[in-house]
Amino acid sequence: MAKKYQAPRGTIDYLPPESVKQLHVEAVFRDLCENYGYQPIRTPMFETTELFARGAGESSDIVSKEMYTFDDKKGRSMTLRPEGTPGVVRALIEMGWNFAQQTRLYYIGSMFRYQRPQKGRYREHTQAGLEIIGPDSVTADVEVISIGVNFLIALGLDDLKVVINTVGSVEDRTRYNEILKVFIDERHDEFCPDCHFRAEHNPMRVFDCKVPECHEILNDAPGMFDTLSKESLDRFETLKELLEAEEIEYEVDPKLVRGLDYYTHSVFEVMVRGEEGQQSSLMGGGRYDSLVELYGGQPTPAMGFGAGLERIVEAIDWEDLEEIVNPECDIAIVALGEQAQRVAVTIADKLRVAGLMVHMDHRGSSFKNQLGQANTLKAAATIILGENELEGGIVILKEMESGEQENVPLDGVVETVLQAFSTDSED
């Protein structure tokens, strides 16, 4: 029989154990952010199209090629969010946030980009991100990069490559774009049509081109560092010194500009070392000191990053985290007969409320089948309850590793099990 309904191209369903992996990564990110003093923010999955177009830039691939845009019933142009930062900034401005204070925020949610699906890259993907809004200090840049690195290390990804660059101030970018555009115009016929479009709107974006021939030409392009102000160069030197003090190894890539118009000064990416190509990048971000003002707020410096969780999940060696993907069951209950099942439900609920993981088969399976499930789930102990046990007012409590079993009073089984697990945890 042909499948009538299928997931849309570029989307993915998460069933166990893949869903467990995703939730574990999210939990590690959430815990780490909160240890650094970041608090959660949730914004809508769709916003006005202008919000994203104005921030990312009309010439960005996100705006020109990848956004899911639609008209609502009143003809207003709306877009499923392709990234998290614009919605965060819009929300703070709308709520009348005091931008004079330092604000630390993090988010986890779905993002949408119409792009060619490939491993770790989907049209709907989950992004974890954070923003520190208010401080202009380079120490804030280092904090953000440090959180990103520590997040990946906490997941067992310690063979990392941190790539950094500076795109300078708004004035630096303007000056460099003018010089770069002259170079592009001189070699106009050698660039692809997309680069022609980028050159007219934001020449620096040609460094994001995926066409190999364009990359070759850009090897001869004028260097950005030759046009940076002394202040921007000093700031970048400070960033490098602080990263070294944090023992974060890094590489400088003068062509790293990131794909959004609003970045200023520090930009970075964290990759799996030894991998090549775009798919090796696990996260990226940078400073965006002009975005709040661009959206109508007061001038406010800020720094943040975004990380695609699907790509991170696929980079992890889950054999080292087997206990997370397939956690061992504390108690399995083998209940034989309708009356035994009714009693077993009450026992199971009391144990679960006390914090134990309890498995119970509600299908009325055979004794052999239910005991097999207990073994498969690696239950520490099994409670066996049938008609004979009910009549005698007892249950059989079986310790699975040793095979030892004992009769326990039915009305005291919960207390006996909890006491046993309490003793084990003390040991």
MINU-221139 format. One record per residue (C-alpha): residue in one letter; x, y, z. Coordinates in steps of 0.02 Angstrom, whole numbers, plus 50000, padded with zeros to 5 digits. Layout:
<nodes>
aXYZ/...
</nodes>
This chain:
<nodes>
m500005000050000/a500735016849948/k501065029450085/k499735042950076/y500595055850185/q502445059450197/a503475072550287/p503835087650176/r505505087450087/g506865094550198/t506005090350362/i506355075950479/d505365065850607/y506175061750773/l505715045350853/p506665036950996/p508125035651011/e508435050550895/s507205061350992/v508115056951154/k509765062551077/q509015079151024/l508275082351196/h509925078151280/v510845090951175/e509515103951214/a509645100151400/v511535102051401/f511385118851312/r510025124951430/d510985120051587/l512595128051525/c511735144351478/e510915145551647/n512585142351734/y513215157851643/g511695167851698/y510725167551534/q508825166651542/p507625159151415/i506645169151287/r505305162751167/t504775172451014/p503485168650876/m503905156550736/f503385169650608/e503655188250598/t503395201950471/t504505198950320/e505295216250336/l506035211750505/f507155198250430/a507475207150265/r508065223050348/g509215214450472/a509985200850363/g510095211950208/e509205210550041/s510745202949960/s510945189050087/d510575171250033/i509325170250175/v508265184450107/s508525182149921/k508365163149914/e507935154250075/m506495162550168/y504785154450184/t503685169650149/f501795170550134/d500375183150139/d499165181450283/k497285183650262/k497455202450269/g498805202850136/r500245206250256/s501905198150209/m502465185950344/t503995174650354/l504375159050454/r505895163850555/p507545159050470/e508575164350622/g508305169450803/t509165186050834/p507955198150744/g506455191550841/v507395193351006/v507865211450969/r506105215650908/a505335208351066/l506455218451181/i506105234651089/e504235231251086/m504205227751272/g505115243951310/w506645234851376/n507955244751471/f509425242851354/a510555251851476/q510615235851579/q511575220151531/t510415206751465/r510835188351440/l509575177851343/y509545160651262/y508295151551151/i507975134651073/g506745133050930/s506335128650750/m507045139150608/f506525137950425/r507585139950269/y507175134250094/q508825126050046/r509445110049969/p509245096550103/q510825087350150/k511565078450300/g511315089150455/r510475102850354/y508585103350342/r507275115750288/e506575115150464/h507965113650590/t508185116750775/q509325130950825/a510025134650996/g510645152351017/l511065165651143/e511255184551150/i512165195851272/i511485213451247/g512225229251322/p514105226651348/d515345233051220/s516835224551301/v517855211351211/t517655200651367/a515835198351316/d516415191751147/v517545179351235/e516135173851350/v515015169951202/i516375160251111/s516825151251272/i515035145651299/g514955138851122/v516575129051143/n516115122551315/f514395117251252/l515185106251119/i516505099451238/a515135094751362/l514395084051224/g516045075051197/l516575085251044/d518305090651097/d519225089850930/l518655107150876/k519275121250768/v518805139050817/v518925151250672/i518855169950706/n518925186250609/t518445204450626/v517375213850501/g517735230150591/s516545244150630/v515135250150518/e516335263350449/d517675250150418/r516435239250324/t515865253850217/r517645258250172/y518135240350132/n516555237350029/e517015252049918/i518765245049887/l518125227349861/k516795233049737/v518135240949628/f519055224249626/i517465214749582/d516995226849445/e518735225149368/r518505206249357/h516635206649331/d516565193249196/e517465180549306/f516165180749445/c514515171249449/p512825180249430/d512485178949617/c514105188049654/h513595201849532/f512015204249636/r512995203849799/a514245216549735/e512855229049704/h512125227649878/n513505221549995/p515155216949910/m515845208150066/r514515194950040/v515475187749892/f516545178650020/d515005168150059/c514905161949878/k514945142949859/v515615143149680/p517435136849681/e517955148249537/c517395163649635/h518415157949784/e519955156749675/i519725174549612/l519485181049790/n521225175049835/d521815190649743/a520565202249827/p521205216649935/g521385211850117/m520135218250244/f521465220850378/d522285234250271/t520725245050287/l520295242650470/s520465257050592/k521755256050730/e520345254250856/s519645239150765/l521365231150747/d521735233850932/r520065226450978/f520435210850875/e522145209050956/t521315209851126/l520085196251072/k521535184851024/e522455188151187/l520915184251291/l520555168251195/e522345162751225/a522135166651411/e520595155551409/e521645142051322/i520465142151173/e521445138051017/y520915147750863/e521325151250682/v521115168050595/d520195167650429/p520135184850345/k518765178550228/l517575173950368/v516205187150360/r514655177050406/g513065178450302/l512175193050383/d512345211750356/y512165216550538/y513825209350601/t515195221150664/h516915217550736/s517065199650802/v516385185150701/f516735166750731/e516315148950687/v516655132550777/m516985117450668/v517445099150685/r519315098850660/g519885089550506/e518235091350416/e518105102250263/g516665111450185/q515145120150253/q514455104650338/s515905104750461/s515285120750544/l514305117350703/m513955135150758/g514345153050717/g513995170650772/g514695187750803/r514445205250868/y513005215950803/d513165233150880/s512015242050758/l510525230150749/v509525236950896/e509655254450826/l509205248050651/y507555241550721/g507135257850807/g507935255450977/q509305265451059/p511105261851004/t511565245751096/p513055234051074/a512695215351073/m513495198451038/g512785181051006/f512835164650912/g511715151350837/a512015132550829/g511105119950721/l510695105450836/e510405092450700/r512195094450639/i512845093350817/v511825077650853/e512575069250700/a514345074050752/i514225065950925/d514875048350958/w513335041651045/e514185025251094/d515015035251233/l513285041151290/e512355024651283/e511605027051456/i510755042951394/v510065035651233/n509505019351315/p509315022851502/e509175007751614/c507475004351692/d507375004251882/i505874992951905/a504874981851789/i503174975351845/v502584958551781/a500704957851811/l499714942351762/g497834943951754/e496624958551754/q496544960751942/a498434959951958/q498604973451826/r497434984851922/v498464983052080/a500094984751981/v499545001551909/t499415008752085/i501115001852134/a501905008651975/d501185026052000/k501815027152180/l503565022052127/r503575034351981/v503015048752092/a504485044352204/g505655046552055/l505955028851991/m505835023551809/v504525009851804/h504004999051656/m502344989951648/d501564980251504/h499704984351488/r499364971651349/g499134956251457/s500674947751383/s501314931051444/f502474929351593/k503914924651479/n503624939751367/q503504952051511/l505064945151595/g505964946351428/q505504964751418/a506234967451592/n507874959751535/t507904969951375/l507624986051474/k509004980951595/a507844983051743/a508724982551911/a507284972951989/t505614965551940/i504004964852040/i503004949251995/l501164948952036/g499864935851988/e498284928052056/n499214917152181/e500204931952247/l498604942252265/e497784928452365/g499304927352479/g499454946352497/i501234946252431/v502274950552276/i503874942352216/l505314954652209/k506694948452093/e508434956052087/m508854954151902/e510754953551903/s510914939952036/g509254931452001/e508854931352187/q507034933852234/e506014935852391/n504214937252444/v503734954552501/p502074959652581/l500954967852452/d500564982752562/g502424985652595/v503174983252423/v503315001852382/e504215005452545/t505364990352522/v505844995352344/l506145013652389/q507205008652537/a508234997052427/f508545010552298/s508945023252434/t510275011452503/d510995008552329/s511155027352299/e512065029552465/d513295015952417/
</nodes>
